[in-house]
């Protein structure tokens, strides 16, 4: 009945023809596929053609509309009639050239995106939304359209069942070695689809091991991580209609999601015998980290710019982008934010002051530093985070004298590839930490769960010693064809290598001296020693704990044994969801709306294959932390009782659609504040409802290829490390018993 109703609805809306109905999902995919090809060309495996009115076509196509329609219509295609409507004025959107790079970090681009989102969100019916999207698509910048259309799909109530393809399908040039596309076109033009073989993406294609920062390339250039960052900014855009931007604890989540990225990056650096990331503190100092991304922009028809070592930030003045600011402005904005933190209040435009309270202060700061449309006073506190991204991305051509576009750090889909991204966010995180250090310290009473104590915690990986986590390299394949404009149809596959880990269980033994109750479990992981091999002080150690999971349990009186599978993490989304084929692996059409919603929401979340840091061959010494607290006070019961689904729990970094953030505590609790008096070490911080256990992360430098079931040792041996980069205390080997 539901399928029939959906088909009748689409037929009435004019989205499908009477011979062969097509779902809104298919229409949305066709609008996002091959973004520079006109809508009248077939899209997808189903050969969908949007049959738009002649006046929708670009001027150069109108006179030949009938001929073009007949040329691309054959037995393998299906036309979807799109009715003509009176669309709003889009002249402002045309100020960004079709072949220009688009970035939400650039204020002008951000305003255009806000305008586009407003237009698409404002369409009264699904029919009008599809018609407006089809009209706008071929007229404006493809990057602007894909961003605005994607945000609208995620936020319109009538399109919540439409799930978006990963951006790696629409714009594969932002994720894959540019040299690969030459080979891909050769294969697509010469070989039949059945004869094409996956093209191998080299593991080390952006640098060699002579560059120390290249040791982290597998992390920074990972497809899943960069897709997560892109999708997060779709759900939490800077600008747009108020209902799109103003989400529960948005500013705080901006802080926490990026704080966790820095903690994870520091963890990863220490696994590779590198110190924690150095914050970008003095904006006038040369930037030591060079980066050459080796990416070719298919839209702008030019390479993404590289950056040599020693580059210096300069004032930006680019008339074409209406972009003009001085580096000194960034410093003034930062100073004003620090002044407000130390004063405990923010100056408002009307002359009043907004208190940075214990509960909401971090949220105000997040919206102010990013900033979003929710910034309490953007005129005074400026645009620190976004324009710092822009300044670094244009360091090679700040006044556009060479007609160069920005580097990868200027795009949310590629920013995490650049080592300076982590230096910027380490500095931004220090600002948030400065505020957190002004807040009251958690007392023992605020941390304890009376009557409940953890008596033991351990980790078990199948067929491995207890308390040993195992990582390895794995090959997987992505299809580039959806983003290869004006090329023959059919799959064009690329094979890449990424980090992965074996699934594991966390076992927690709990004693409950009271009656049955519902509890909330928090799991974190951190390096056991600092980069010098020394014991941490808790003030530093708390900053490198990465969240592994957060979940509710029902405690019975007396002894309880809690077992949690790593694949159920509240932080991650499954690898299959990150790189799914939307036309083949979608849930059945008769599934409940909730299942479809969960499937779509899977696009935001840390990739499951990157849950565990790389570790080391001898076993990197780490600690796992567990805390159990009262779910009645700490957890939103609407989230606890939410219908289960394939991605229902992936909420730690992304929240839950149309609901309040489920954890009522401050994000990062209990590691978000300075410790109580007398606490120097992490062990001293513990209360009875907490536990700390030793684990080792052992890395196997082999590659598993699931397509051949072979395990070749294809990774080159690591370069010998200089003695000064080795920890002062060598990590012990894991117990093999």
C-alpha positions as CSV (number, residue, x, y, z in Angstrom):
1,X,0.0,0.0,0.0
2,X,2.8,2.4,0.9
3,X,4.7,1.7,-2.4
4,X,1.5,2.3,-4.4
5,X,0.7,5.6,-2.5
6,X,4.3,6.8,-3.1
7,X,4.1,6.0,-6.8
8,X,0.7,7.7,-7.1
9,X,2.0,10.8,-5.3
10,X,5.0,11.1,-7.6
11,X,2.8,10.6,-10.7
12,X,0.5,13.4,-9.5
13,X,3.5,15.6,-8.8
14,X,4.6,15.2,-12.4
15,X,7.9,13.7,-11.3
16,X,7.4,10.4,-13.2
17,X,5.7,9.5,-16.5
18,X,2.8,7.1,-16.9
19,X,4.8,4.3,-18.6
20,X,7.5,3.8,-16.0
21,X,7.3,5.5,-12.6
22,X,10.5,6.7,-11.0
23,X,11.1,7.7,-7.4
24,X,12.1,11.1,-6.1
25,X,15.4,9.4,-5.0
26,X,16.3,8.7,-8.6
27,X,15.5,12.2,-9.7
28,X,17.7,13.6,-6.9
29,X,20.6,11.3,-7.9
30,X,20.3,12.4,-11.5
31,X,20.6,16.1,-10.4
32,X,23.8,15.3,-8.5
33,X,25.4,13.1,-11.2
34,X,27.9,14.5,-13.7
35,X,27.4,18.0,-12.4
36,X,28.5,19.9,-15.5
37,X,26.5,17.9,-18.0
38,X,23.1,19.3,-18.9
39,X,20.0,17.7,-17.3
40,X,18.7,16.4,-20.7
41,X,21.6,13.9,-20.9
42,X,21.0,10.4,-19.4
43,X,22.0,9.9,-15.8
44,X,22.6,6.8,-13.7
45,X,22.4,3.2,-14.5
46,X,18.7,3.6,-15.3
47,X,19.4,6.2,-17.9
48,X,17.1,8.8,-16.4
49,X,16.5,12.0,-18.4
50,X,14.8,15.0,-16.9
51,X,12.5,16.2,-19.7
52,X,12.5,19.9,-18.9
53,X,10.6,22.7,-20.7
54,X,12.6,24.3,-23.5
55,X,12.8,27.6,-21.6
56,X,14.7,25.7,-18.9
57,X,17.5,24.9,-21.3
58,X,20.6,27.1,-21.6
59,X,20.3,29.6,-24.5
60,X,22.7,27.6,-26.7
61,X,20.6,24.5,-26.4
62,X,17.1,25.9,-26.9
63,X,17.0,26.1,-30.7
64,X,18.0,22.4,-30.9
65,X,15.8,21.3,-28.0
66,X,13.8,18.8,-30.1
67,X,16.9,17.3,-31.8
68,X,18.7,17.0,-28.5
69,X,15.8,15.3,-26.9
70,X,15.6,12.7,-29.8
71,X,19.4,12.2,-29.8
72,X,19.6,11.2,-26.2
73,X,16.3,9.3,-25.9
74,X,16.6,5.6,-26.8
75,X,15.3,2.3,-25.5
76,X,17.7,2.4,-22.5
77,X,16.5,5.7,-21.2
78,X,13.4,6.9,-19.4
79,X,12.2,10.5,-19.5
80,X,10.8,12.2,-16.4
81,X,8.6,15.2,-17.3
82,X,9.4,18.3,-15.3
83,X,6.7,21.0,-15.4
84,X,7.6,24.6,-15.8
85,X,7.1,27.0,-12.9
86,X,7.8,30.6,-12.3
87,X,11.2,30.4,-10.5
88,X,12.5,33.1,-8.2
89,X,15.1,35.5,-9.4
90,X,18.5,33.8,-9.4
91,X,20.5,36.6,-11.0
92,X,22.6,37.0,-7.8
93,X,23.6,33.4,-8.0
94,X,25.1,34.0,-11.4
95,X,27.8,36.3,-10.0
96,X,29.9,33.2,-9.3
97,X,31.2,31.9,-12.7
98,X,30.4,28.4,-13.7
99,X,34.1,27.4,-13.8
100,X,35.1,29.0,-10.5
101,X,36.0,27.2,-7.3
102,X,33.3,27.3,-4.7
103,X,33.9,27.6,-1.0
104,X,31.6,28.2,2.0
105,X,34.6,29.8,3.8
106,X,34.5,32.7,1.3
107,X,31.9,35.3,2.6
108,X,30.5,36.0,-0.8
109,X,30.1,32.3,-1.7
110,X,28.5,31.7,1.7
111,X,25.9,34.4,1.0
112,X,25.2,32.9,-2.4
113,X,24.8,29.5,-0.8
114,X,22.4,31.0,1.8
115,X,20.3,32.5,-1.0
116,X,20.2,29.2,-2.9
117,X,19.2,27.2,0.2
118,X,16.5,29.8,0.9
119,X,15.1,29.4,-2.6
120,X,15.0,25.6,-2.5
121,X,13.8,25.3,1.1
122,X,11.0,27.8,0.2
123,X,9.5,25.8,-2.6
124,X,6.0,24.9,-1.4
125,X,5.7,21.4,-2.9
126,X,8.0,18.6,-3.9
127,X,7.0,19.2,-7.5
128,X,8.1,22.9,-7.3
129,X,11.3,21.9,-5.5
130,X,12.3,19.5,-8.3
131,X,11.3,22.0,-11.0
132,X,13.3,24.8,-9.4
133,X,16.3,22.5,-8.9
134,X,16.2,21.4,-12.6
135,X,16.0,25.0,-13.7
136,X,18.8,26.3,-11.5
137,X,21.2,23.4,-11.9
138,X,22.6,24.1,-15.4
139,X,22.8,27.9,-14.8
140,X,24.9,28.3,-11.7
141,X,28.3,27.1,-10.4
142,X,28.2,23.3,-10.0
143,X,29.9,23.4,-6.6
144,X,27.4,26.0,-5.4
145,X,24.5,23.9,-6.7
146,X,25.6,20.6,-5.2
147,X,26.1,22.2,-1.8
148,X,22.9,24.2,-1.7
149,X,20.8,21.3,-3.2
150,X,22.3,18.9,-0.7
151,X,21.6,21.1,2.3
152,X,18.0,21.6,1.1
153,X,17.4,17.9,0.7
154,X,18.6,17.2,4.2
155,X,16.4,19.9,5.7
156,X,13.1,19.8,3.7
157,X,10.5,17.6,5.5
158,X,9.3,16.2,2.1
159,X,12.8,15.0,1.1
160,X,14.0,13.4,4.3
161,X,13.7,10.0,2.8
162,X,16.1,11.0,0.0
163,X,19.6,10.0,0.8
164,X,22.6,11.8,-0.8
165,X,25.4,10.1,-2.6
166,X,28.9,10.5,-1.1
167,X,30.6,13.6,-2.5
168,X,33.3,11.3,-3.8
169,X,30.9,10.2,-6.5
170,X,29.8,13.6,-7.5
171,X,33.2,15.3,-7.4
172,X,35.8,12.4,-7.3
173,X,38.5,15.0,-8.3
174,X,38.4,16.2,-4.7
175,X,39.5,12.8,-3.4
176,X,41.5,11.0,-6.0
177,X,44.9,11.5,-7.5
178,X,44.5,13.7,-10.5
179,X,46.7,11.6,-12.7
180,X,44.2,8.8,-12.4
181,X,41.6,10.6,-14.5
182,X,43.7,10.5,-17.6
183,X,43.9,6.7,-17.4
184,X,40.2,6.5,-16.4
185,X,39.2,8.4,-19.6
186,X,41.4,6.1,-21.7
187,X,39.7,3.0,-20.3
188,X,36.2,4.5,-20.5
189,X,36.7,5.5,-24.2
190,X,38.4,2.3,-25.4
191,X,37.1,-0.6,-23.2
192,X,33.7,-1.9,-22.7
193,X,32.4,-1.7,-19.2
194,X,32.8,-5.4,-18.6
195,X,36.5,-5.3,-19.7
196,X,37.5,-2.4,-17.4
197,X,39.7,-3.2,-14.4
198,X,40.0,-1.1,-11.2
199,X,42.7,1.6,-11.4
200,X,45.2,1.6,-8.5
201,X,45.6,4.8,-6.5
202,X,49.2,4.8,-5.2
203,X,49.5,4.8,-1.5
204,X,52.2,7.6,-1.5
205,X,51.2,9.9,-4.3
206,X,51.4,13.3,-2.6
207,X,54.9,13.1,-1.1
208,X,57.7,10.8,0.0
209,X,59.0,9.9,3.4
210,X,61.5,12.7,3.2
211,X,58.6,14.8,4.3
212,X,57.9,13.9,8.0
213,X,54.3,15.1,7.8
214,X,53.7,12.5,5.0
215,X,53.7,9.8,7.7
216,X,50.1,11.0,8.4
217,X,49.0,11.1,4.8
218,X,46.9,7.9,5.2
219,X,44.9,9.8,7.9
220,X,44.6,13.2,6.3
221,X,43.8,11.9,2.8
222,X,41.4,9.2,3.9
223,X,38.1,9.4,1.9
224,X,35.9,8.6,4.8
225,X,37.4,11.3,7.1
226,X,37.0,14.0,4.4
227,X,33.5,12.9,3.5
228,X,32.6,13.1,7.2
229,X,33.8,16.7,7.4
230,X,31.9,17.7,4.3
231,X,28.7,16.0,5.4
232,X,28.9,17.6,8.9
233,X,29.0,21.0,7.3
234,X,25.9,20.1,5.3
235,X,24.0,19.3,8.4
236,X,25.4,22.3,10.3
237,X,25.8,25.0,7.6
238,X,27.1,28.4,8.4
239,X,24.2,30.3,6.8
240,X,20.7,29.8,5.5
241,X,17.1,29.9,6.8
242,X,17.0,30.2,10.6
243,X,15.4,26.7,11.0
244,X,18.3,25.2,9.0
245,X,21.1,26.9,11.0
246,X,19.7,27.1,14.5
247,X,20.1,23.5,15.7
248,X,20.4,22.4,19.4
249,X,23.9,23.1,20.8
250,X,25.3,23.8,17.3
251,X,28.2,26.0,18.4
252,X,29.2,23.5,21.1
253,X,29.2,20.6,18.6
254,X,31.4,22.7,16.3
255,X,33.8,22.8,19.2
256,X,33.6,19.2,20.2
257,X,33.7,17.6,16.8
258,X,36.9,19.5,15.9
259,X,38.4,19.0,19.3
260,X,38.0,15.3,18.8
261,X,39.7,15.5,15.4
262,X,42.7,17.2,17.0
263,X,42.8,14.6,19.8
264,X,42.7,11.8,17.2
265,X,45.3,13.5,15.0
266,X,47.7,13.9,18.0
267,X,47.1,10.2,18.9
268,X,47.9,9.3,15.3
269,X,51.1,11.4,15.3
270,X,52.4,9.8,18.4
271,X,51.8,6.4,16.8
272,X,54.1,7.6,14.1
273,X,56.7,8.9,16.5
274,X,55.9,12.5,15.9
275,X,55.1,15.2,18.5
276,X,51.6,16.6,19.0
277,X,50.5,19.2,16.4
278,X,51.9,22.7,16.8
279,X,49.2,25.3,17.0
280,X,49.2,28.1,14.5
281,X,49.9,30.8,17.1
282,X,51.7,33.6,15.4
283,X,50.1,34.5,12.1
284,X,53.3,36.2,10.9
285,X,55.6,33.2,11.2
286,X,56.5,31.2,8.1
287,X,54.5,28.0,7.7
288,X,56.9,25.1,7.8
289,X,54.5,22.5,6.5
290,X,54.4,22.2,2.7
291,X,51.6,20.4,0.9
292,X,51.0,19.6,-2.7
293,X,47.7,17.8,-3.1
294,X,48.0,16.4,-6.6
295,X,44.3,17.0,-7.3
296,X,42.9,18.4,-10.5
297,X,39.6,20.4,-10.3
298,X,37.3,19.0,-13.0
299,X,35.0,22.1,-12.6
300,X,37.6,24.8,-12.7
301,X,39.8,22.9,-15.2
302,X,43.0,23.6,-13.2
303,X,45.0,22.0,-10.4
304,X,44.4,22.6,-6.8
305,X,47.3,24.9,-5.7
306,X,50.1,23.5,-3.6
307,X,52.1,25.3,-0.9
308,X,55.9,25.3,-0.4
309,X,57.5,25.2,3.0
310,X,58.1,28.7,4.5
311,X,55.0,30.4,3.1
312,X,53.9,33.5,4.9
313,X,50.3,34.7,5.4
314,X,49.7,38.0,3.6
315,X,46.8,40.4,3.4
316,X,44.1,39.2,1.0
317,X,42.6,41.4,-1.6
318,X,40.8,39.5,-4.4
319,X,38.2,41.7,-6.2
320,X,36.6,38.8,-8.1
321,X,35.6,37.1,-4.8
322,X,34.8,40.4,-3.1
323,X,37.3,39.3,-0.6
324,X,39.5,41.8,1.3
325,X,40.9,41.5,4.8
326,X,44.2,42.0,6.6
327,X,46.0,39.3,8.7
328,X,46.1,41.9,11.5
329,X,42.3,41.7,11.6
330,X,42.4,38.0,12.4
331,X,44.7,38.8,15.3
332,X,42.4,41.5,16.6
333,X,39.4,39.2,16.4
334,X,41.2,36.5,18.4
335,X,42.3,39.1,21.0
336,X,38.7,40.2,21.4
337,X,37.5,36.7,21.9
338,X,40.1,36.1,24.6
339,X,39.2,39.3,26.3
340,X,35.5,38.2,26.4
341,X,36.5,34.9,27.8
342,X,38.5,36.4,30.7
343,X,35.7,38.9,31.3
344,X,33.1,36.2,31.2
345,X,30.7,38.0,28.8
346,X,30.3,38.9,25.1
347,X,29.6,42.4,23.9
348,X,26.3,42.6,22.0
349,X,25.5,45.0,19.2
350,X,22.9,46.8,21.3
351,X,25.5,47.7,24.0
352,X,24.4,44.9,26.5
353,X,26.6,41.9,27.5
354,X,25.8,38.3,27.1
355,X,27.2,36.1,29.9
356,X,29.3,33.1,29.0
357,X,27.5,30.8,31.4
358,X,28.6,27.4,32.5
359,X,25.9,25.8,30.4
360,X,25.6,27.9,27.3
361,X,28.9,29.8,27.1
362,X,30.7,27.2,24.9
363,X,27.7,27.3,22.5
364,X,28.0,31.1,22.1
365,X,31.7,30.8,21.5
366,X,31.3,28.1,18.9
367,X,28.9,30.2,16.9
368,X,31.1,33.3,17.3
369,X,34.5,31.7,16.4
370,X,33.3,29.8,13.3
371,X,31.2,32.0,12.8
372,X,27.6,31.1,11.8
373,X,24.6,33.2,11.4
374,X,24.0,32.7,15.1
375,X,27.1,34.7,16.1
376,X,26.1,37.1,18.8
377,X,28.1,40.0,17.3
378,X,29.9,39.2,14.1
379,X,30.8,42.9,13.5
380,X,32.9,43.0,16.6
381,X,34.2,39.4,16.8
382,X,34.6,38.9,13.1
383,X,35.2,35.8,11.0
384,X,38.2,34.2,12.6
385,X,37.9,30.5,11.7
386,X,36.6,30.9,8.2
387,X,39.0,33.6,7.0
388,X,42.0,31.9,8.6
389,X,41.1,28.9,6.3
390,X,40.9,31.4,3.4
391,X,44.2,33.1,4.2
392,X,46.1,29.8,4.3
393,X,44.3,28.6,1.1
394,X,45.4,31.8,-0.8
395,X,48.9,32.1,0.6
396,X,50.3,31.4,-2.9
397,X,48.3,34.2,-4.6
398,X,46.6,36.5,-2.0
399,X,45.9,39.4,-4.5
400,X,45.0,37.2,-7.5
401,X,47.7,38.6,-9.7
402,X,48.4,35.0,-11.0
403,X,44.7,34.2,-11.4
404,X,45.1,31.2,-9.1
405,X,42.3,29.6,-7.0
406,X,42.5,28.5,-3.4
407,X,44.2,25.5,-2.0
408,X,42.5,22.4,-0.5
409,X,42.2,23.9,3.0
410,X,39.7,26.4,1.4
411,X,37.1,23.7,0.8
412,X,35.3,21.7,3.6
413,X,35.5,18.6,1.5
414,X,39.3,18.7,1.1
415,X,40.4,20.8,4.1
416,X,41.5,17.9,6.3
417,X,44.1,16.8,3.7
418,X,46.3,19.8,4.6
419,X,48.6,19.6,7.7
420,X,47.8,23.2,8.5
421,X,44.2,22.4,9.1
422,X,45.2,20.7,12.3
423,X,47.4,23.6,13.3
424,X,44.5,26.0,12.8
425,X,42.1,23.9,14.8
426,X,44.7,23.3,17.5
427,X,44.8,27.1,18.0
428,X,41.0,27.3,17.8
429,X,40.7,24.5,20.4
430,X,43.0,26.4,22.7
431,X,40.5,29.3,22.7
432,X,37.7,27.0,23.7
433,X,40.0,25.4,26.4
434,X,40.7,28.9,27.8
435,X,36.9,29.3,28.4
436,X,36.6,25.7,29.8
437,X,39.4,26.6,32.3
438,X,37.4,29.4,33.7
439,X,34.5,27.1,34.6
440,X,34.0,25.4,38.0
441,X,35.8,22.2,38.3
442,X,33.8,19.0,38.6
443,X,33.5,17.8,42.2
444,X,33.6,14.2,43.2
445,X,29.9,14.4,43.8
446,X,29.3,15.6,40.2
447,X,31.4,12.7,38.8
448,X,30.4,9.8,41.1
449,X,27.4,7.4,40.6
450,X,26.6,6.4,44.2
451,X,26.2,2.7,44.7
452,X,27.7,1.8,41.3
453,X,31.4,1.0,40.7
454,X,33.4,-0.5,37.9
455,X,35.5,-3.5,39.0
456,X,37.2,-4.3,35.7
457,X,37.5,-3.4,32.1
458,X,39.1,-5.3,29.2
459,X,39.2,-5.5,25.4
460,X,39.1,-8.7,23.4
461,X,39.9,-9.0,19.7
462,X,39.0,-12.5,18.3
463,X,42.0,-14.8,18.0
464,X,44.3,-12.3,19.7
465,X,45.7,-11.8,23.2
466,X,43.5,-9.9,25.7
467,X,43.7,-6.1,25.6
468,X,45.3,-6.0,22.2
469,X,43.7,-4.0,19.3
470,X,44.9,-4.9,15.8
471,X,45.1,-2.6,12.8
472,X,46.1,-3.3,9.2
473,X,45.8,-1.9,5.7
474,X,42.9,-2.8,3.4
475,X,42.0,-2.2,-0.2
476,X,38.6,-1.0,-1.3
477,X,37.1,0.3,-4.5
478,X,35.1,3.4,-5.4
479,X,33.3,4.2,-8.7
480,X,34.4,7.5,-10.3
481,X,31.9,7.4,-13.2
482,X,29.2,9.5,-11.6
483,X,31.5,12.5,-11.5
484,X,33.2,12.0,-14.9
485,X,31.3,14.5,-17.1
486,X,31.1,14.0,-20.9
487,X,32.5,10.5,-20.8
488,X,31.1,7.1,-21.9
489,X,28.8,5.5,-19.5
490,X,29.6,2.6,-17.2
491,X,31.6,2.0,-14.1
492,X,35.1,3.4,-13.8
493,X,36.6,1.9,-10.7
494,X,39.5,3.1,-8.6
495,X,41.2,0.9,-5.9
496,X,42.6,2.6,-2.8
497,X,44.3,1.5,0.4
498,X,43.2,2.7,3.8
499,X,43.7,1.9,7.5
500,X,41.3,-0.6,9.1
501,X,41.1,-2.6,12.4
502,X,39.7,-5.9,13.5
503,X,36.4,-5.8,15.3
504,X,36.6,-6.1,19.0
505,X,34.6,-6.3,22.2
506,X,34.8,-4.1,25.3
507,X,34.0,-6.0,28.6
508,X,33.1,-4.0,31.7
509,X,32.4,-5.5,35.1
510,X,30.0,-3.4,37.2
511,X,28.7,-3.8,40.7
512,X,25.4,-2.2,41.4
513,X,24.6,-2.0,45.1
514,X,21.1,-0.5,44.6
515,X,18.0,-1.4,42.7
516,X,17.7,-1.9,38.9
517,X,18.4,1.3,37.1
518,X,19.3,2.7,33.7
519,X,22.9,3.8,33.2
520,X,25.0,5.6,30.6
521,X,28.4,4.2,29.6
522,X,31.1,6.4,28.1
523,X,34.2,4.9,26.5
524,X,37.4,6.8,25.6
525,X,40.9,5.8,24.4
526,X,44.2,7.7,24.8
527,X,47.9,7.1,24.6
528,X,49.4,5.9,27.8
529,X,52.6,8.0,27.6
530,X,53.3,11.4,26.1
531,X,55.6,11.8,23.1
532,X,58.7,11.7,25.3
533,X,57.6,8.4,26.8
534,X,56.8,10.0,30.1
535,X,53.7,9.7,32.4
536,X,51.1,12.3,31.6
537,X,49.9,14.9,33.9
538,X,46.1,14.8,33.9
539,X,45.9,18.4,32.7
540,X,47.5,17.3,29.4
541,X,46.2,13.8,29.3
542,X,42.6,14.8,29.3
543,X,43.1,16.6,26.0
544,X,44.1,13.5,24.0
545,X,41.2,11.1,25.0
546,X,39.2,10.2,21.9
547,X,35.6,9.1,22.3
548,X,35.0,5.5,21.3
549,X,31.4,5.0,22.3
550,X,28.4,6.2,24.4
551,X,25.4,3.9,25.1
552,X,22.8,3.1,27.7
553,X,22.5,-0.1,29.7
554,X,20.0,-1.5,32.2
555,X,21.9,-2.4,35.4
556,X,20.6,-5.2,37.5
557,X,21.3,-5.4,41.3
558,X,24.7,-6.8,42.2
559,X,27.1,-7.9,39.5
560,X,26.7,-6.9,35.8
561,X,28.9,-7.8,32.8
562,X,28.5,-5.3,30.0
563,X,29.7,-6.4,26.5
564,X,29.9,-3.8,23.7
565,X,30.8,-4.6,20.1
566,X,33.0,-2.0,18.3
567,X,30.8,-2.0,15.3
568,X,28.0,-0.4,17.5
569,X,30.0,2.7,18.2
570,X,28.0,5.9,18.6
571,X,30.8,7.8,16.9
572,X,31.0,5.9,13.6
573,X,29.1,5.0,10.6
574,X,29.7,1.7,8.7
575,X,32.2,1.7,5.9
576,X,29.6,0.3,3.6
577,X,27.4,3.3,4.3
578,X,30.2,5.8,3.5
579,X,30.9,4.2,0.1
580,X,27.6,2.7,-0.7
581,X,26.1,2.4,-4.2
582,X,22.8,4.3,-3.8
583,X,21.1,2.7,-6.8
584,X,21.9,-0.9,-5.6
585,X,22.0,-0.9,-1.8
586,X,19.1,1.3,-0.8
587,X,16.7,-0.1,1.8
588,X,13.5,-1.6,0.4
589,X,10.9,0.9,-0.6
590,X,8.4,-0.7,1.8
591,X,10.7,-0.1,4.8
592,X,9.5,2.3,7.5
593,X,10.3,6.0,7.1
594,X,12.6,5.7,10.2
595,X,14.8,3.1,8.5
596,X,15.1,5.3,5.4
597,X,15.8,8.3,7.6
598,X,18.6,6.4,9.4
599,X,20.0,5.3,6.1
600,X,20.3,8.9,5.0
601,X,21.6,10.1,8.3
602,X,24.5,7.6,8.0
603,X,26.2,10.1,5.8
604,X,27.4,12.0,8.8
605,X,29.7,10.3,11.3
606,X,33.3,9.2,11.7
607,X,34.1,6.3,9.4
608,X,34.1,2.9,11.2
609,X,37.4,1.9,9.5
610,X,39.2,4.8,11.3
611,X,37.8,4.2,14.8
612,X,41.1,3.0,16.1
613,X,44.5,4.8,15.6
614,X,47.2,3.0,13.6
615,X,49.3,1.9,16.6
616,X,52.7,0.4,16.1
617,X,54.2,-3.0,15.1
618,X,55.4,-3.7,18.7
619,X,52.0,-2.6,20.2
620,X,51.4,1.1,21.0
621,X,50.7,1.4,24.7
622,X,47.3,3.0,25.3
623,X,44.6,3.2,28.0
624,X,40.9,2.6,27.7
625,X,38.6,4.6,30.0
626,X,35.1,3.7,31.0
627,X,32.7,5.8,33.0
628,X,29.1,4.8,34.1
629,X,26.6,7.4,35.2
630,X,22.9,7.9,35.8
631,X,21.0,7.9,32.5
632,X,18.0,9.5,34.1
633,X,20.0,12.7,34.6
634,X,22.6,12.5,31.8
635,X,20.7,11.1,28.8
636,X,17.7,12.3,26.8
637,X,15.3,9.4,27.1
638,X,13.8,10.2,23.7
639,X,17.1,9.2,22.3
640,X,17.5,6.2,24.5
641,X,14.1,4.9,23.4
642,X,14.6,5.8,19.8
643,X,13.7,3.1,17.2
644,X,16.8,1.1,16.3
645,X,18.2,1.4,12.8
646,X,21.4,0.8,10.8
647,X,22.8,4.1,11.9
648,X,20.6,5.2,14.8
649,X,23.5,5.5,17.3
650,X,25.9,7.5,15.1
651,X,25.1,10.7,17.1
652,X,28.2,11.7,19.1
653,X,29.6,14.0,16.4
654,X,26.4,14.7,14.4
655,X,23.5,14.7,16.8
656,X,20.1,13.2,16.0
657,X,17.8,14.6,13.3
658,X,15.1,16.9,14.6
659,X,15.9,16.2,18.2
660,X,18.0,17.7,21.0
661,X,21.6,16.5,21.4
662,X,21.1,13.3,23.5
663,X,23.8,13.8,26.1
664,X,22.7,16.4,28.6
665,X,26.3,16.8,30.0
666,X,28.8,19.1,28.4
667,X,30.3,17.6,25.3
668,X,33.6,15.9,26.2
669,X,32.5,15.3,29.8
670,X,34.3,14.3,32.1
671,X,37.5,15.5,30.3
672,X,36.4,19.0,29.4
673,X,37.5,20.9,32.5
674,X,40.4,21.3,34.8
675,X,40.6,18.7,37.6
676,X,39.6,19.2,41.2
677,X,42.3,20.2,43.7
678,X,44.8,17.5,44.4
679,X,44.5,15.6,41.1
680,X,47.8,15.4,39.3
681,X,47.6,12.1,37.4
682,X,44.7,10.4,35.5
683,X,44.6,7.6,38.2
684,X,43.9,10.3,40.9
685,X,41.1,11.7,38.8
686,X,39.1,8.4,38.9
687,X,36.0,7.9,41.0
688,X,34.5,4.4,41.8
689,X,32.3,4.6,38.7
690,X,35.3,5.0,36.4
691,X,38.0,2.6,35.3
692,X,41.2,2.7,33.3
693,X,42.7,-0.3,31.6
694,X,45.9,-0.9,29.6
695,X,45.5,-1.8,26.0
696,X,48.0,-2.1,23.1
697,X,47.4,-1.2,19.5
698,X,49.4,-3.5,17.3
699,X,49.7,-2.6,13.6
700,X,50.4,-5.2,10.9
701,X,52.0,-3.6,7.9
702,X,50.3,-5.9,5.4
703,X,47.5,-5.1,3.0
704,X,44.3,-7.2,2.9
705,X,42.5,-7.2,-0.5
706,X,38.9,-8.4,0.0
707,X,38.5,-8.8,-3.7
708,X,41.3,-11.4,-4.0
709,X,41.5,-12.5,-0.4
710,X,45.2,-12.1,-0.6
711,X,47.5,-10.5,2.1
712,X,50.5,-9.1,0.2
713,X,53.0,-7.1,2.1
714,X,52.9,-4.1,-0.3
715,X,53.6,-1.3,2.1
716,X,57.3,-0.2,2.0
717,X,59.3,-0.7,5.2
718,X,59.3,2.4,7.4
719,X,62.3,4.7,7.1
720,X,64.7,4.5,10.0
721,X,63.8,7.1,12.6
722,X,66.3,9.4,14.2
723,X,67.0,8.7,17.8
724,X,65.6,12.0,19.0
725,X,62.2,11.1,17.6
726,X,61.9,7.9,19.6
727,X,60.2,7.9,23.0
728,X,62.5,8.2,26.0
729,X,60.7,5.1,27.4
730,X,60.3,2.4,24.8
731,X,56.8,1.0,24.8
732,X,56.5,-2.6,26.3
733,X,55.4,-5.4,24.0
734,X,51.9,-6.7,24.4
735,X,51.4,-9.9,26.5
736,X,51.3,-12.8,24.0
737,X,50.1,-15.2,26.7
